[in-house]
Amino acid sequence: MPQHYGRFATALALVETHYVDQVDTERLIYQAIGGMLQTLDPHSSFMDPDSYARLRERQEGRYYGLGISINVIDGDITVMSIFEGSPAYRSGLRRGDVIARITGQNAKDMTSDDAVRLLRGPKGTAVEISIRRTGYDELIDLTVERDEITIATIQAAFVVDGGTGYVKLGDFSETTDRDLGRALQRLRDAGCSA
């Protein structure tokens, strides 16, 4: 068995020293592990630490950051929505703002994953951003303190008519059962039949 490890280590060393560009060794190793598991069966998979952390954030229904959703549009990190009451909301960020710089780095052509990595961080720490906003000639510099952001799984719950309730479930997390129970109770209190 040790000779198999040696083959892998030799191949990795050759790529590191002779490949035409500099390589991210950690990424290569994680992709090799993923490829190995894919050969076993369709249900075996591997997640690198960053992917696993993002999965846990979604499962837990919370993370520490600014409280925005972003998308890359024409190479620009664009604010798509802002969670009410979030640090971004309190600092005056608006839907459609373009995040041009994050902690002094040019955000043009940055991937959304790279931007998220820079925007998120420990609760109470600050991140400096510069935004480009329609109607303004200069960048607007902001310092935003990160806070706990709760991801709402229930997007709406209301009575459609006298006895029919509507609940819009946007996502699943560890809090969905509790959130759904509360939404259903509010609908019962509003007169919906069980």
N, C-alpha and C positions, 0 to 999 in steps of 0.2 A: 503493500500500500504506500509506503513512503516515496517510492519512485514516481507515483502519480503526482504527489505534491511537488516534487522536484521538477517535473515537466511543466507544471503550471507556473512555478516560480521562474523557471528559465524563460518560458515564453513571455512572461510579464517583463522580465529584465531586458529581454531583447527589444520589446516594443518601447520601453522607457528610454533605452540608449540609442536606438537606431531609427525610430519613427521620424518622419520628416518634420513634424510639429511637436511641440511640447504636449504631453498627455496628462490627463487627470487620472492618476493611478487609482485613487479611491473609487471614482466613477467606473473605471474599467473592472475593478474587482466586484463591485456591486452588480454590474451588468452580467458578468460571468456567472455569478451565483444565480441571478434570475434566469439566465439561459439554461443553466444546469437543471434547475427545478422545473422549467417548462418541458423538458424532455421526459419527466416522470409521468405526469398526468395533467389534465387541464385545470385541476383545482389547486395544485401546489404553486405558490408564488412567494416572492421575496420583496420586501420593502426596505429601501434605504432609510436611515434615521429621519431625514427631512420629510419623506413621504409618509412615514409612520406618524410623525408628529402632526402633520396636517390631517391625517385620518382621525387621530385621537381628538383633535380640536373639533372636527365635525361631529364625532360621536358624543363628546362631552357637551357640545352646544355652546362653547365659549373659547375665547382666545384673548390675548393681550395685544392691542394695537390701536388704530385710529377710528375704526368703525365705518369703513368705506368698502364698497366693492369697486374694483377697477377692471378695465379691459384695455388691451393694446389696440389702438386705432391709428393706422398709418404711422406706426412706430412710436406713437405717443402714449404714455401711461395716462389714461383718461378716467376720471371719476364718474362711475355709472350711477351709483346711489350712495346715500349717506344715511346711517342709522340715527334716528332721532335721539337726541340726548347724548350722543357719543362725543368723544374728544374732537373729532372732525367737525361735527355739527356745532359744537360750542366755539370752535376757532374760526368759523365762518366759511369753511370749504363749501363749494357748490357743485351740484351735478353739472358735468361738462367741463369743469376745470381740468387742465392738463398739468400733471406733476412733472415739471421740467428738471428739477434737481432733487435728489434725496441725499441728505448728509454730505452735501457738496459734490456728489457725483452726478454727471449728466445722465438723465434717465431716458434720453432719446435712444430708441432701438433696444431698450432693456426688455427682457421677458417679464411677464407678469409675476412669475415665480421669483425672479431676482428682486423685483420691486417689493413684493410681499415680504421677502426675507429682510429687507432693509427697513420696511415700515413697521413690522411687528417687533416686539421686544418685551423685556420685563415691565411689569406694571410700575408706573410712576417715573419711568425714564422718558426722556424727551427725544423727539426726532425733528430735525430741521428739514423743511421742504421749501421749495420755491415753485410757485404755480404760475401758469400762464392762463389768463382769463380774457375772454372776448371783451373788447372795449377798453382794455388797459394796454398801454405801450410797454410798460416795464413789468418784470417778474414781481410777484408778490411773495415776500419771504414770511414764513410762518414757523413758529416752534410749537409743536403739538405734543402734549404729554400723553403717553400711552396709558390706557386703562383697560379694565376687563370689559370685553364685548360679548354680550349674550346673543347667540344666533337664534332668532325666533323660528320655531318649527311650525307654529300655527300662525298663518298670515292673516286670517280673517275668521270671524265667527259671528253670525247674526241670524235673526229670524227673518225668513223670506215671506211667510204669511203667518196667520194665526197659530199654526201648529207645526210648521216645517222649519227646521233649522239648517243652516249651511255652515260647514266648517271647511276652510281651505287649508290643507296641510301642505307646507312647502318643502319640508325635509324631515328626515328622521334623525334623532339623536337620543342620548340617554335620558333626556328630559321630556321626550315626546309623550309618553304615557301620562305623566303628571300634567303637562300642558293641555293635552286633549281632554283629560278628566275635568280640569278647571273650565275649559271652554264649554264642554257639555253641561256642566253644572250651571254656568251662566245662562245657557240657552233654556234649560229647565226652569230657572228662576224667572226668565222672560216669558214663560208660558208655553214652551214647546213640550209636546208629549214625549214620554220616555221611549 
